[in-house]
Amino acid sequence: QVQLGESGGDLVQPGGSLRLPCAASVRIPSVYVMCWYRQAPGKQRELAATITGGGTTNYADSVKGRFTISRDNDKNTVYLQMNSLKPEDTAVYYCNAHWAFFQYWGQGTQVTVSS
């Protein structure tokens, strides 16, 4: 059983930066795709960024150029570096690992962008 734990959420001013780590309880095989989702108040959960075991990344248009997802397999950790934050980035951010029929979620971490 894989357990994922996000951290790093905080209150930050517009234009600021945050880095969110997601630590896995065990080594996640490289076949798993790692993702960051986010859910703003009153909205559906949306996919923000993905990274494959080979390092291929994809981003939602809303975060492209500002967010960077990375993966440290030795530390069993996935990161989301968020720069140039906007108020509309305010959401609970969730880490996700999936492959075939297997899917795991973290508990989420709150990011609030406000002056």
C-alpha positions as CSV (number, residue, x, y, z in Angstrom):
1,Q,0.0,0.0,0.0
2,V,1.4,3.4,-1.1
3,Q,0.8,6.4,1.2
4,L,1.4,9.9,-0.1
5,G,2.0,12.9,2.1
6,E,1.9,16.5,0.8
7,S,3.4,19.4,2.7
8,G,4.5,23.0,2.1
9,G,1.2,24.6,1.7
10,D,1.0,28.2,3.1
11,L,-0.4,31.7,2.7
12,V,1.7,33.6,0.2
13,Q,1.3,37.0,-1.5
14,P,0.6,37.3,-5.2
15,G,3.8,36.9,-7.2
16,G,5.4,34.8,-4.5
17,S,6.7,31.2,-4.7
18,L,6.1,27.9,-2.9
19,R,7.5,24.4,-3.3
20,L,5.3,21.5,-2.4
21,P,6.9,18.1,-1.7
22,C,4.9,14.9,-1.8
23,A,6.7,12.1,0.0
24,A,5.8,8.4,-0.7
25,S,5.9,5.8,2.1
26,V,7.6,3.3,-0.3
27,R,9.6,3.5,-3.5
28,I,7.2,4.1,-6.3
29,P,8.0,2.1,-9.5
30,S,8.9,4.2,-12.4
31,V,5.9,2.9,-14.4
32,Y,3.7,5.1,-12.1
33,V,2.8,8.5,-13.4
34,M,3.0,11.1,-10.6
35,C,0.6,14.1,-10.7
36,W,-0.4,17.2,-8.9
37,Y,-4.1,18.1,-8.8
38,R,-5.8,21.0,-7.2
39,Q,-9.3,21.9,-6.1
40,A,-10.4,25.4,-5.5
41,P,-13.4,26.2,-3.3
42,G,-16.6,25.4,-5.1
43,K,-14.8,23.9,-8.1
44,Q,-14.0,20.5,-9.4
45,R,-10.6,19.0,-8.9
46,E,-8.3,19.7,-11.8
47,L,-5.1,18.3,-13.1
48,A,-2.2,20.7,-12.8
49,A,0.9,18.8,-13.7
50,T,2.1,15.3,-14.5
51,I,5.5,13.6,-14.7
52,T,6.3,10.1,-16.0
53,G,9.1,7.8,-14.6
54,G,11.2,8.9,-17.6
55,G,10.8,12.5,-16.7
56,T,8.3,13.6,-19.3
57,T,6.2,16.5,-18.0
58,N,2.8,18.0,-18.9
59,Y,1.1,21.0,-17.5
60,A,-2.4,22.6,-17.5
61,D,-2.4,25.8,-19.6
62,S,-3.3,27.7,-16.5
63,V,0.0,26.9,-14.8
64,K,2.3,26.4,-17.8
65,G,5.5,28.5,-17.5
66,R,4.9,29.1,-13.8
67,F,4.9,25.7,-12.2
68,T,7.5,22.9,-12.5
69,I,7.0,19.3,-11.5
70,S,10.0,17.2,-10.6
71,R,10.6,13.7,-9.3
72,D,13.4,12.4,-7.0
73,N,13.2,8.7,-7.2
74,D,16.0,8.2,-4.6
75,K,14.0,10.2,-2.0
76,N,10.6,8.8,-3.1
77,T,9.4,12.4,-3.5
78,V,7.7,14.5,-6.1
79,Y,7.8,18.3,-6.0
80,L,5.7,21.1,-7.4
81,Q,7.6,24.3,-7.7
82,M,5.2,27.2,-8.0
83,N,6.3,30.6,-9.1
84,S,4.5,33.9,-9.9
85,L,1.6,32.7,-7.9
86,K,-1.8,34.3,-8.5
87,P,-5.0,34.5,-6.3
88,E,-6.6,32.0,-8.7
89,D,-4.0,29.4,-7.7
90,T,-5.6,29.3,-4.3
91,A,-6.7,25.6,-3.8
92,V,-6.0,22.4,-1.9
93,Y,-3.2,20.7,-3.8
94,Y,-3.2,16.9,-4.0
95,C,-0.5,14.4,-5.0
96,N,-1.5,11.4,-7.0
97,A,0.2,8.3,-8.2
98,H,-1.4,6.0,-10.8
99,W,-0.6,3.1,-13.1
100,A,-3.0,0.6,-14.7
101,F,-5.8,0.0,-12.1
102,F,-3.8,1.3,-9.2
103,Q,-4.3,4.9,-7.9
104,Y,-3.2,6.6,-4.7
105,W,-4.0,10.0,-3.3
106,G,-2.5,12.2,-0.6
107,Q,-4.5,14.1,1.9
108,G,-3.9,17.5,0.3
109,T,-2.2,20.7,1.4
110,Q,-3.8,24.2,1.4
111,V,-2.2,26.9,-0.7
112,T,-3.7,30.4,-0.3
113,V,-2.5,33.3,-2.5
114,S,-3.7,36.6,-1.1
115,S,-2.4,40.0,-0.1
